[in-house]
Amino acid sequence: MTLVRGRGLEVWDDGGRSYLDLIGGLGALSLGHAHPAWVRAVTDAASTIGLTTNLVHTRPQAELASRLAALLPIPDARVFLCNSGAEANEALLKLVRKHGLALGKTAIVVLEGSFHGRTVATLAATGQPAKRAPFEPLLDWFRFVPPGDAAALEQALSPGDVAAVLLEPVLGEGGVVPLPAGYLRRARELCDLRGALLAVDEVQSGTGRCGEWLAISSSGVVPDVASLAKALGGGLPIGALVARADLSFAPGEHASTFGGGPVPCCAALAVLETIEADGLLAHVDAMGSLLRDEVSRLAPAGSLADVRGAGLLCGFQVAADAGRVVTALRDRGVLASTAGADTVRFTPPYVTTPQEVDVAAKALAASIQEVAAA
């Protein structure tokens, strides 16, 4: 399939066929294709100033950093801008490693089933052995524990050598699995007790994807460090590391040639402004709940093992091969992705309408039934 244009949630291939795009750039297309505010911001920025050296800053860069620091709950925050989620997580790992080494702490606790990126360090932190295996041995900084198991987390922290706990509030590639609020609160307590940082990877779940600026906020937990990307740029590559000021890099300790460029920063500002102006956080929460409810109602009895997610990060665990269901969806004109072998994932733009939810739910129910009958 070769896609050639899009508007909102609709995309067209080079043969003229249209599809409903529920992949949304794997969660990056927060405002949909060709949103007027986003297009205007990117066009204006591209015609104003190009990339500058990272030895100076631009107004869009400074404004975006200030906006993120104000929106996220991390107190007295500082922001490092880069180009992707993997880069944001690389910066996160360097930052918590530096903090830990100063205290004689070298380990980082991460979750089984997690996904943090495909660079060397972020892959080493990823709790999916099949993704790590072709490249091992990797960094030995990481200690893996089962998600949601507070006793295992406490045991992993007990030696006193842990610099940070890194987790996804909603495991994305691991099957769209939200961590229980009680577990997240206990993780915060244990980190405080053991003198470890609580770091959250919100590359997929953040910037409004789950109905909050940070998905972890719904549990009432405030992290020390957070990474963002995907939805932040609305389709342009940008990532951000947001951390307490006392954890900041010193000059020269970390950098990115393209990080904080004026065009992606203006795109991100347009995303944040549109989310606020159009009340999209509440809309994301409502549309996500409606989508999960409709699929649960329409799917054939016994065909769904679980329905999971938060906001418009939705996972449907099917009693079939998820890849075959995604292919059946495409044949019906709906684009989706998988999150593991048995989970169909929807990450549509925040501007999804109830009518589009209805189309998506009916198509998924019919596709599940088709695959089950084959």
TORKOL-4160 file (C-alpha; in steps of 0.2 Angstrom, whole numbers, padded with zeros to 4 digits, m for minus):
374
<pt num="1" X="0000" Y="0000" Z="0000"/>
<pt num="2" X="0006" Y="0017" Z="m0005"/>
<pt num="3" X="m0003" Y="0032" Z="0004"/>
<pt num="4" X="m0002" Y="0048" Z="m0005"/>
<pt num="5" X="m0013" Y="0061" Z="0005"/>
<pt num="6" X="m0024" Y="0063" Z="0020"/>
<pt num="7" X="m0036" Y="0074" Z="0029"/>
<pt num="8" X="m0042" Y="0071" Z="0047"/>
<pt num="9" X="m0043" Y="0053" Z="0049"/>
<pt num="10" X="m0045" Y="0049" Z="0031"/>
<pt num="11" X="m0031" Y="0044" Z="0019"/>
<pt num="12" X="m0030" Y="0039" Z="0001"/>
<pt num="13" X="m0019" Y="0027" Z="m0008"/>
<pt num="14" X="m0011" Y="0029" Z="m0025"/>
<pt num="15" X="m0026" Y="0019" Z="m0033"/>
<pt num="16" X="m0038" Y="0032" Z="m0026"/>
<pt num="17" X="m0045" Y="0020" Z="m0012"/>
<pt num="18" X="m0049" Y="0029" Z="0005"/>
<pt num="19" X="m0045" Y="0022" Z="0022"/>
<pt num="20" X="m0050" Y="0027" Z="0040"/>
<pt num="21" X="m0033" Y="0029" Z="0048"/>
<pt num="22" X="m0033" Y="0022" Z="0066"/>
<pt num="23" X="m0014" Y="0020" Z="0067"/>
<pt num="24" X="m0011" Y="0039" Z="0066"/>
<pt num="25" X="0007" Y="0037" Z="0063"/>
<pt num="26" X="0008" Y="0024" Z="0078"/>
<pt num="27" X="0001" Y="0038" Z="0089"/>
<pt num="28" X="0011" Y="0052" Z="0083"/>
<pt num="29" X="m0003" Y="0060" Z="0072"/>
<pt num="30" X="m0012" Y="0069" Z="0087"/>
<pt num="31" X="m0022" Y="0081" Z="0076"/>
<pt num="32" X="m0024" Y="0070" Z="0061"/>
<pt num="33" X="m0018" Y="0073" Z="0043"/>
<pt num="34" X="m0017" Y="0091" Z="0037"/>
<pt num="35" X="m0025" Y="0100" Z="0052"/>
<pt num="36" X="m0026" Y="0118" Z="0048"/>
<pt num="37" X="m0018" Y="0125" Z="0064"/>
<pt num="38" X="m0003" Y="0113" Z="0062"/>
<pt num="39" X="m0001" Y="0116" Z="0044"/>
<pt num="40" X="m0001" Y="0135" Z="0047"/>
<pt num="41" X="0011" Y="0134" Z="0061"/>
<pt num="42" X="0023" Y="0123" Z="0051"/>
<pt num="43" X="0022" Y="0134" Z="0035"/>
<pt num="44" X="0025" Y="0150" Z="0045"/>
<pt num="45" X="0040" Y="0143" Z="0054"/>
<pt num="46" X="0048" Y="0136" Z="0038"/>
<pt num="47" X="0047" Y="0153" Z="0030"/>
<pt num="48" X="0054" Y="0162" Z="0045"/>
<pt num="49" X="0070" Y="0154" Z="0051"/>
<pt num="50" X="0079" Y="0138" Z="0047"/>
<pt num="51" X="0090" Y="0127" Z="0059"/>
<pt num="52" X="0102" Y="0136" Z="0070"/>
<pt num="53" X="0117" Y="0130" Z="0080"/>
<pt num="54" X="0112" Y="0122" Z="0097"/>
<pt num="55" X="0124" Y="0134" Z="0105"/>
<pt num="56" X="0110" Y="0147" Z="0104"/>
<pt num="57" X="0091" Y="0146" Z="0106"/>
<pt num="58" X="0076" Y="0151" Z="0096"/>
<pt num="59" X="0060" Y="0158" Z="0102"/>
<pt num="60" X="0050" Y="0143" Z="0097"/>
<pt num="61" X="0062" Y="0132" Z="0107"/>
<pt num="62" X="0061" Y="0143" Z="0122"/>
<pt num="63" X="0042" Y="0144" Z="0121"/>
<pt num="64" X="0040" Y="0125" Z="0119"/>
<pt num="65" X="0051" Y="0122" Z="0134"/>
<pt num="66" X="0042" Y="0134" Z="0145"/>
<pt num="67" X="0025" Y="0127" Z="0139"/>
<pt num="68" X="0030" Y="0109" Z="0143"/>
<pt num="69" X="0037" Y="0114" Z="0160"/>
<pt num="70" X="0021" Y="0123" Z="0164"/>
<pt num="71" X="0009" Y="0109" Z="0158"/>
<pt num="72" X="0018" Y="0094" Z="0166"/>
<pt num="73" X="0017" Y="0091" Z="0185"/>
<pt num="74" X="0036" Y="0089" Z="0188"/>
<pt num="75" X="0041" Y="0104" Z="0199"/>
<pt num="76" X="0054" Y="0117" Z="0193"/>
<pt num="77" X="0056" Y="0107" Z="0177"/>
<pt num="78" X="0069" Y="0108" Z="0164"/>
<pt num="79" X="0067" Y="0102" Z="0146"/>
<pt num="80" X="0079" Y="0094" Z="0134"/>
<pt num="81" X="0073" Y="0093" Z="0116"/>
<pt num="82" X="0078" Y="0080" Z="0103"/>
<pt num="83" X="0071" Y="0071" Z="0088"/>
<pt num="84" X="0062" Y="0055" Z="0094"/>
<pt num="85" X="0056" Y="0044" Z="0108"/>
<pt num="86" X="0072" Y="0033" Z="0108"/>
<pt num="87" X="0082" Y="0049" Z="0109"/>
<pt num="88" X="0072" Y="0056" Z="0123"/>
<pt num="89" X="0074" Y="0039" Z="0133"/>
<pt num="90" X="0093" Y="0039" Z="0129"/>
<pt num="91" X="0094" Y="0056" Z="0137"/>
<pt num="92" X="0083" Y="0050" Z="0152"/>
<pt num="93" X="0095" Y="0035" Z="0154"/>
<pt num="94" X="0110" Y="0046" Z="0154"/>
<pt num="95" X="0103" Y="0058" Z="0166"/>
<pt num="96" X="0097" Y="0045" Z="0179"/>
<pt num="97" X="0114" Y="0036" Z="0177"/>
<pt num="98" X="0123" Y="0051" Z="0181"/>
<pt num="99" X="0113" Y="0055" Z="0196"/>
<pt num="100" X="0115" Y="0037" Z="0202"/>
<pt num="101" X="0133" Y="0036" Z="0200"/>
<pt num="102" X="0136" Y="0052" Z="0211"/>
<pt num="103" X="0127" Y="0042" Z="0225"/>
<pt num="104" X="0135" Y="0025" Z="0221"/>
<pt num="105" X="0120" Y="0018" Z="0213"/>
<pt num="106" X="0122" Y="0009" Z="0197"/>
<pt num="107" X="0106" Y="m0001" Z="0193"/>
<pt num="108" X="0090" Y="0004" Z="0184"/>
<pt num="109" X="0074" Y="m0006" Z="0187"/>
<pt num="110" X="0063" Y="m0009" Z="0172"/>
<pt num="111" X="0048" Y="m0019" Z="0168"/>
<pt num="112" X="0046" Y="m0035" Z="0159"/>
<pt num="113" X="0036" Y="m0032" Z="0143"/>
<pt num="114" X="0041" Y="m0014" Z="0142"/>
<pt num="115" X="0047" Y="m0006" Z="0126"/>
<pt num="116" X="0059" Y="0010" Z="0127"/>
<pt num="117" X="0067" Y="0011" Z="0110"/>
<pt num="118" X="0079" Y="0002" Z="0097"/>
<pt num="119" X="0095" Y="0011" Z="0101"/>
<pt num="120" X="0108" Y="0001" Z="0111"/>
<pt num="121" X="0104" Y="0008" Z="0128"/>
<pt num="122" X="0085" Y="0009" Z="0126"/>
<pt num="123" X="0085" Y="m0009" Z="0118"/>
<pt num="124" X="0094" Y="m0015" Z="0133"/>
<pt num="125" X="0081" Y="m0007" Z="0144"/>
<pt num="126" X="0067" Y="m0015" Z="0134"/>
<pt num="127" X="0058" Y="m0030" Z="0143"/>
<pt num="128" X="0055" Y="m0040" Z="0128"/>
<pt num="129" X="0069" Y="m0053" Z="0126"/>
<pt num="130" X="0065" Y="m0057" Z="0107"/>
<pt num="131" X="0069" Y="m0039" Z="0103"/>
<pt num="132" X="0086" Y="m0039" Z="0113"/>
<pt num="133" X="0092" Y="m0056" Z="0108"/>
<pt num="134" X="0100" Y="m0052" Z="0091"/>
<pt num="135" X="0111" Y="m0039" Z="0098"/>
<pt num="136" X="0116" Y="m0046" Z="0115"/>
<pt num="137" X="0126" Y="m0044" Z="0125"/>
<pt num="138" X="0120" Y="m0026" Z="0129"/>
<pt num="139" X="0122" Y="m0015" Z="0143"/>
<pt num="140" X="0120" Y="m0023" Z="0160"/>
<pt num="141" X="0113" Y="m0009" Z="0170"/>
<pt num="142" X="0095" Y="m0016" Z="0170"/>
<pt num="143" X="0085" Y="m0026" Z="0183"/>
<pt num="144" X="0069" Y="m0033" Z="0176"/>
<pt num="145" X="0053" Y="m0036" Z="0186"/>
<pt num="146" X="0035" Y="m0041" Z="0182"/>
<pt num="147" X="0023" Y="m0026" Z="0179"/>
<pt num="148" X="0011" Y="m0023" Z="0192"/>
<pt num="149" X="0020" Y="m0034" Z="0205"/>
<pt num="150" X="0024" Y="m0022" Z="0220"/>
<pt num="151" X="0032" Y="m0036" Z="0230"/>
<pt num="152" X="0044" Y="m0039" Z="0216"/>
<pt num="153" X="0048" Y="m0021" Z="0214"/>
<pt num="154" X="0051" Y="m0019" Z="0232"/>
<pt num="155" X="0063" Y="m0034" Z="0232"/>
<pt num="156" X="0073" Y="m0026" Z="0216"/>
<pt num="157" X="0075" Y="m0010" Z="0226"/>
<pt num="158" X="0080" Y="m0018" Z="0242"/>
<pt num="159" X="0099" Y="m0019" Z="0239"/>
<pt num="160" X="0100" Y="0000" Z="0239"/>
<pt num="161" X="0110" Y="0001" Z="0223"/>
<pt num="162" X="0095" Y="0007" Z="0212"/>
<pt num="163" X="0097" Y="0024" Z="0203"/>
<pt num="164" X="0080" Y="0024" Z="0196"/>
<pt num="165" X="0064" Y="0014" Z="0192"/>
<pt num="166" X="0059" Y="0017" Z="0173"/>
<pt num="167" X="0041" Y="0012" Z="0168"/>
<pt num="168" X="0028" Y="0015" Z="0155"/>
<pt num="169" X="0011" Y="0020" Z="0164"/>
<pt num="170" X="0003" Y="0010" Z="0150"/>
<pt num="171" X="0014" Y="m0003" Z="0142"/>
<pt num="172" X="0012" Y="0001" Z="0123"/>
<pt num="173" X="0021" Y="m0012" Z="0113"/>
<pt num="174" X="0019" Y="m0024" Z="0127"/>
<pt num="175" X="0000" Y="m0026" Z="0124"/>
<pt num="176" X="m0008" Y="m0009" Z="0129"/>
<pt num="177" X="m0008" Y="m0014" Z="0147"/>
<pt num="178" X="m0011" Y="0001" Z="0160"/>
<pt num="179" X="m0002" Y="m0001" Z="0176"/>
<pt num="180" X="m0014" Y="m0001" Z="0191"/>
<pt num="181" X="m0015" Y="0016" Z="0200"/>
<pt num="182" X="m0011" Y="0007" Z="0217"/>
<pt num="183" X="0005" Y="0000" Z="0209"/>
<pt num="184" X="0011" Y="0017" Z="0203"/>
<pt num="185" X="0008" Y="0025" Z="0220"/>
<pt num="186" X="0018" Y="0011" Z="0228"/>
<pt num="187" X="0032" Y="0013" Z="0215"/>
<pt num="188" X="0033" Y="0031" Z="0220"/>
<pt num="189" X="0033" Y="0027" Z="0239"/>
<pt num="190" X="0047" Y="0014" Z="0236"/>
<pt num="191" X="0057" Y="0025" Z="0226"/>
<pt num="192" X="0056" Y="0039" Z="0240"/>
<pt num="193" X="0060" Y="0026" Z="0253"/>
<pt num="194" X="0076" Y="0019" Z="0244"/>
<pt num="195" X="0082" Y="0036" Z="0237"/>
<pt num="196" X="0079" Y="0031" Z="0219"/>
<pt num="197" X="0071" Y="0042" Z="0205"/>
<pt num="198" X="0055" Y="0038" Z="0197"/>
<pt num="199" X="0056" Y="0040" Z="0178"/>
<pt num="200" X="0042" Y="0037" Z="0166"/>
<pt num="201" X="0042" Y="0034" Z="0148"/>
<pt num="202" X="0027" Y="0043" Z="0141"/>
<pt num="203" X="0033" Y="0043" Z="0123"/>
<pt num="204" X="0017" Y="0033" Z="0118"/>
<pt num="205" X="0005" Y="0037" Z="0132"/>
<pt num="206" X="0009" Y="0056" Z="0135"/>
<pt num="207" X="0005" Y="0073" Z="0127"/>
<pt num="208" X="m0014" Y="0069" Z="0129"/>
<pt num="209" X="m0015" Y="0052" Z="0122"/>
<pt num="210" X="m0023" Y="0045" Z="0137"/>
<pt num="211" X="m0033" Y="0060" Z="0142"/>
<pt num="212" X="m0020" Y="0068" Z="0153"/>
<pt num="213" X="m0004" Y="0077" Z="0148"/>
<pt num="214" X="0005" Y="0063" Z="0157"/>
<pt num="215" X="m0004" Y="0046" Z="0158"/>
<pt num="216" X="0003" Y="0043" Z="0176"/>
<pt num="217" X="m0006" Y="0059" Z="0182"/>
<pt num="218" X="m0023" Y="0049" Z="0183"/>
<pt num="219" X="m0015" Y="0040" Z="0198"/>
<pt num="220" X="m0010" Y="0056" Z="0207"/>
<pt num="221" X="0009" Y="0051" Z="0205"/>
<pt num="222" X="0022" Y="0064" Z="0201"/>
<pt num="223" X="0037" Y="0057" Z="0193"/>
<pt num="224" X="0055" Y="0065" Z="0194"/>
<pt num="225" X="0058" Y="0063" Z="0175"/>
<pt num="226" X="0047" Y="0060" Z="0160"/>
<pt num="227" X="0050" Y="0057" Z="0141"/>
<pt num="228" X="0039" Y="0063" Z="0128"/>
<pt num="229" X="0038" Y="0061" Z="0109"/>
<pt num="230" X="0025" Y="0054" Z="0096"/>
<pt num="231" X="0010" Y="0065" Z="0098"/>
<pt num="232" X="0020" Y="0080" Z="0103"/>
<pt num="233" X="0025" Y="0084" Z="0086"/>
<pt num="234" X="0008" Y="0080" Z="0077"/>
<pt num="235" X="0018" Y="0072" Z="0063"/>
<pt num="236" X="0035" Y="0080" Z="0064"/>
<pt num="237" X="0050" Y="0071" Z="0073"/>
<pt num="238" X="0052" Y="0078" Z="0090"/>
<pt num="239" X="0056" Y="0071" Z="0108"/>
<pt num="240" X="0057" Y="0079" Z="0125"/>
<pt num="241" X="0065" Y="0075" Z="0141"/>
<pt num="242" X="0057" Y="0084" Z="0156"/>
<pt num="243" X="0066" Y="0083" Z="0173"/>
<pt num="244" X="0068" Y="0092" Z="0190"/>
<pt num="245" X="0080" Y="0106" Z="0188"/>
<pt num="246" X="0093" Y="0098" Z="0201"/>
<pt num="247" X="0094" Y="0083" Z="0188"/>
<pt num="248" X="0099" Y="0094" Z="0173"/>
<pt num="249" X="0114" Y="0090" Z="0162"/>
<pt num="250" X="0129" Y="0101" Z="0164"/>
<pt num="251" X="0134" Y="0111" Z="0148"/>
<pt num="252" X="0142" Y="0099" Z="0135"/>
<pt num="253" X="0135" Y="0083" Z="0144"/>
<pt num="254" X="0122" Y="0080" Z="0131"/>
<pt num="255" X="0117" Y="0088" Z="0115"/>
<pt num="256" X="0107" Y="0086" Z="0098"/>
<pt num="257" X="0111" Y="0095" Z="0082"/>
<pt num="258" X="0093" Y="0095" Z="0076"/>
<pt num="259" X="0085" Y="0095" Z="0093"/>
<pt num="260" X="0074" Y="0110" Z="0096"/>
<pt num="261" X="0074" Y="0116" Z="0078"/>
<pt num="262" X="0061" Y="0130" Z="0075"/>
<pt num="263" X="0050" Y="0120" Z="0063"/>
<pt num="264" X="0046" Y="0105" Z="0074"/>
<pt num="265" X="0045" Y="0116" Z="0090"/>
<pt num="266" X="0031" Y="0127" Z="0081"/>
<pt num="267" X="0022" Y="0111" Z="0076"/>
<pt num="268" X="0023" Y="0105" Z="0094"/>
<pt num="269" X="0016" Y="0122" Z="0100"/>
<pt num="270" X="0002" Y="0121" Z="0088"/>
<pt num="271" X="m0002" Y="0103" Z="0095"/>
<pt num="272" X="m0002" Y="0109" Z="0113"/>
<pt num="273" X="m0012" Y="0125" Z="0109"/>
<pt num="274" X="m0025" Y="0116" Z="0099"/>
<pt num="275" X="m0027" Y="0102" Z="0112"/>
<pt num="276" X="m0031" Y="0116" Z="0125"/>
<pt num="277" X="m0041" Y="0127" Z="0114"/>
<pt num="278" X="m0053" Y="0113" Z="0108"/>
<pt num="279" X="m0054" Y="0104" Z="0124"/>
<pt num="280" X="m0046" Y="0088" Z="0117"/>
<pt num="281" X="m0041" Y="0080" Z="0133"/>
<pt num="282" X="m0059" Y="0077" Z="0138"/>
<pt num="283" X="m0063" Y="0072" Z="0120"/>
<pt num="284" X="m0049" Y="0059" Z="0120"/>
<pt num="285" X="m0055" Y="0052" Z="0136"/>
<pt num="286" X="m0074" Y="0051" Z="0130"/>
<pt num="287" X="m0070" Y="0044" Z="0113"/>
<pt num="288" X="m0058" Y="0031" Z="0120"/>
<pt num="289" X="m0071" Y="0025" Z="0132"/>
<pt num="290" X="m0084" Y="0025" Z="0118"/>
<pt num="291" X="m0073" Y="0015" Z="0107"/>
<pt num="292" X="m0069" Y="0002" Z="0120"/>
<pt num="293" X="m0087" Y="0000" Z="0125"/>
<pt num="294" X="m0093" Y="m0001" Z="0107"/>
<pt num="295" X="m0081" Y="m0015" Z="0102"/>
<pt num="296" X="m0085" Y="m0024" Z="0118"/>
<pt num="297" X="m0103" Y="m0023" Z="0114"/>
<pt num="298" X="m0102" Y="m0028" Z="0095"/>
<pt num="299" X="m0088" Y="m0041" Z="0096"/>
<pt num="300" X="m0094" Y="m0060" Z="0094"/>
<pt num="301" X="m0096" Y="m0068" Z="0111"/>
<pt num="302" X="m0080" Y="m0076" Z="0117"/>
<pt num="303" X="m0069" Y="m0067" Z="0103"/>
<pt num="304" X="m0061" Y="m0055" Z="0115"/>
<pt num="305" X="m0050" Y="m0060" Z="0129"/>
<pt num="306" X="m0048" Y="m0042" Z="0135"/>
<pt num="307" X="m0051" Y="m0024" Z="0131"/>
<pt num="308" X="m0038" Y="m0012" Z="0138"/>
<pt num="309" X="m0032" Y="0005" Z="0137"/>
<pt num="310" X="m0034" Y="0023" Z="0142"/>
<pt num="311" X="m0040" Y="0038" Z="0131"/>
<pt num="312" X="m0036" Y="0034" Z="0113"/>
<pt num="313" X="m0023" Y="0021" Z="0117"/>
<pt num="314" X="m0034" Y="0006" Z="0115"/>
<pt num="315" X="m0029" Y="m0013" Z="0115"/>
<pt num="316" X="m0041" Y="m0027" Z="0110"/>
<pt num="317" X="m0034" Y="m0044" Z="0115"/>
<pt num="318" X="m0042" Y="m0056" Z="0102"/>
<pt num="319" X="m0044" Y="m0075" Z="0103"/>
<pt num="320" X="m0035" Y="m0076" Z="0086"/>
<pt num="321" X="m0020" Y="m0070" Z="0077"/>
<pt num="322" X="m0020" Y="m0051" Z="0079"/>
<pt num="323" X="m0010" Y="m0049" Z="0062"/>
<pt num="324" X="m0024" Y="m0058" Z="0052"/>
<pt num="325" X="m0037" Y="m0046" Z="0061"/>
<pt num="326" X="m0027" Y="m0031" Z="0056"/>
<pt num="327" X="m0026" Y="m0037" Z="0038"/>
<pt num="328" X="m0045" Y="m0040" Z="0038"/>
<pt num="329" X="m0048" Y="m0023" Z="0044"/>
<pt num="330" X="m0037" Y="m0016" Z="0030"/>
<pt num="331" X="m0048" Y="m0025" Z="0018"/>
<pt num="332" X="m0063" Y="m0016" Z="0025"/>
<pt num="333" X="m0054" Y="0001" Z="0024"/>
<pt num="334" X="m0048" Y="0003" Z="0042"/>
<pt num="335" X="m0030" Y="0004" Z="0046"/>
<pt num="336" X="m0024" Y="m0003" Z="0063"/>
<pt num="337" X="m0008" Y="m0010" Z="0071"/>
<pt num="338" X="m0004" Y="m0024" Z="0083"/>
<pt num="339" X="0004" Y="m0024" Z="0100"/>
<pt num="340" X="0010" Y="m0041" Z="0102"/>
<pt num="341" X="0004" Y="m0057" Z="0093"/>
<pt num="342" X="m0014" Y="m0056" Z="0101"/>
<pt num="343" X="m0018" Y="m0038" Z="0103"/>
<pt num="344" X="m0025" Y="m0026" Z="0090"/>
<pt num="345" X="m0020" Y="m0008" Z="0094"/>
<pt num="346" X="m0030" Y="0008" Z="0089"/>
<pt num="347" X="m0020" Y="0025" Z="0091"/>
<pt num="348" X="m0031" Y="0037" Z="0081"/>
<pt num="349" X="m0029" Y="0056" Z="0081"/>
<pt num="350" X="m0037" Y="0066" Z="0095"/>
<pt num="351" X="m0050" Y="0073" Z="0083"/>
<pt num="352" X="m0059" Y="0056" Z="0081"/>
<pt num="353" X="m0078" Y="0058" Z="0080"/>
<pt num="354" X="m0092" Y="0047" Z="0087"/>
<pt num="355" X="m0096" Y="0043" Z="0069"/>
<pt num="356" X="m0078" Y="0037" Z="0066"/>
<pt num="357" X="m0079" Y="0027" Z="0082"/>
<pt num="358" X="m0094" Y="0018" Z="0075"/>
<pt num="359" X="m0086" Y="0013" Z="0059"/>
<pt num="360" X="m0070" Y="0007" Z="0068"/>
<pt num="361" X="m0080" Y="m0003" Z="0081"/>
<pt num="362" X="m0091" Y="m0012" Z="0068"/>
<pt num="363" X="m0076" Y="m0015" Z="0056"/>
<pt num="364" X="m0066" Y="m0023" Z="0071"/>
<pt num="365" X="m0081" Y="m0034" Z="0076"/>
<pt num="366" X="m0083" Y="m0040" Z="0058"/>
<pt num="367" X="m0065" Y="m0043" Z="0056"/>
<pt num="368" X="m0063" Y="m0053" Z="0072"/>
<pt num="369" X="m0078" Y="m0064" Z="0066"/>
<pt num="370" X="m0071" Y="m0066" Z="0049"/>
<pt num="371" X="m0054" Y="m0072" Z="0056"/>
<pt num="372" X="m0062" Y="m0084" Z="0069"/>
<pt num="373" X="m0073" Y="m0092" Z="0055"/>
<pt num="374" X="m0058" Y="m0095" Z="0043"/>
